[in-house]
Amino acid sequence: MSKLIFILILIISSAVQAEQQEIVNYGGFGDIHIYNHNQKPTQLVLFVSGDGGWDIGFIDMVKQLATTGAMVAAIDITHYLKVIGNEKGKCSYPAADFESLSQYLQQKYQFRQYSLPVLVGYSSGATLVYTVLAQSPPNTFQGGISLGFCPDLLLDKPLCQGNGSLSWRKDPKLKNNYLFDINKQLPSAWFALQGENDQVCNAQITKDYVEKVGNGNIVMLPKVGHGFAVTENWFSQFQQAFNQLAAKELKTDATIKPDSLNDLPLIELPTTSNKNQPLAIILTGDGGWAGIDKSIGESLNKQGIPVVGFNSLQYFWNRKSPEQAALDLGNVIKYYTNLWSRKQVILIGYSRGADVLPFMRNGLTISEKNLVKEMVVLGQSKTVDFQFHVSDWLMANNHDSELAVIPEMQKLTDQNILCVYGIDEKPLTTCSQLNPENFHIVEMSGGHHFSGDYEKLVHIILEHIQ
């Protein structure tokens, strides 16, 4: 009898564990329901509901997805769209909100390292997932899955172009309905699982649409309608798509390296052209190897300059000391100058990468310093913490462990340094307070992202280093 009771207790506790959830409130998303079966999760899914919000069908989908082992954050689209519709500005940029949410959750739940989240959406959430991917720079999201996709969405305010690839038209027949154009090249893989019996989103129209999307994949489901009511008719196909996305990782170098570099988040852009060109090492901002950092790296590489990207988001996910960071940078310099036969190095830092760079450069050995030809700092702040904090994206926060950047910059009198800032953040940057006799200071239009004029930014950098 006692054995039977013990078995029943185990069954009940397992069922309770499967139902366990936590509610987290964050920004415009409001209450987010977290389903997590792992004490140490490694994969995050951001799951967006349909117009029904927290209806039974959506909750069942979320619970089913949680059985894959990923931590699932369930989002009510009705609340989110209402919030962004009332925000100031001519357009909305959900891609930034979803990236910020991912970083917040992964820090809160102590992911060992940051991983790109997978986006999943149902019905209107399926459409939002597509638009978020289209707005985002490469290496922001692992990819997306849309269940019951229509290429239109009711919005109180239009969505921004974002990375420049999202475009839409207003529906002439329905007020506030936006028709999204076919995206020629999404930055990451997108799967649309479409029921052949869908009476809301025409299956053939969706199929034709998705097949024309760059990086789009259509999966037709014979016995499925818009409600995805019978799990066995779609979940295996969903799991297959999810596994394909979860298996993809941000492309890093595949070179067999010494132990001192094995744990560093590095991205290689080699070149076999002119060996007289220096090696460029780019320390990224908190967005990781995406957007401005990636654009600069690829542009320099096209000019015959080999590049190593140093992903600051992943590197400073856990606290580092300035001494450890300098040691790691020194190891990168020694290894890649030898591997690619380069005699000189250019150090480039953006945002947090720019903030930490003077500390790291000053901590190099004499022989490593002698290899550094130029330094470039972009959007550099006056203080820095050697650990990423998602709150830094939301507001200007002061941390007890912050270090002053200007005194460290002033030690670099032996170094040729370019300091670039956007005029909108002049009071916040070090550049405006440095002596122009010792530093090459350039002011650009815009703020922290230089109005997106990365082409001009690269031109300024190339002029300085050549």
Buried (B, 14 or more C-beta within 10 A) or exposed (E): EEEEEEEEEEEEEEEEEEEEBEEBEBEBBBEBBBBBBEEEBBBBBBBBBBEBEBBEBBBEBBBBBBEBEBBBBBBBBBBBBEBBBEEEEEBBBBBBBBBBBBBBBBBEBEBEEBBBBBBBBBBBBBBBBBBBBBBBBBBBBBBBBBBBBBBBBBBEBBBBBBBEBBEBEEBEEEEEBBBBBBBEEBBBBBBBBBBEEBEEBEBEBBBEBBEEBEBBBBBBBEEBBBBBEEEEBBBEBBBEBBEBBBEEEBEBBEEEBEEBBEEBBBBBBBBEEEEEBBBBBBBBBBBBBBBBBBBBBBBBBEBEBBBBBBBBBBBBBEEBEBEEBBBBBBBBBBBBBEBBEBEBBBBBBBBBBBBBBBBBBBBBEEEBBEBBBBBBBBBBBBBBBBBBBBBBBEEEEEBEEBBEBEEBBBEBEEBBBBBBBBBBBEEBBBBBBBEEEBBBBBEBEBBBBBBBBBEEBBEBBEEBBE
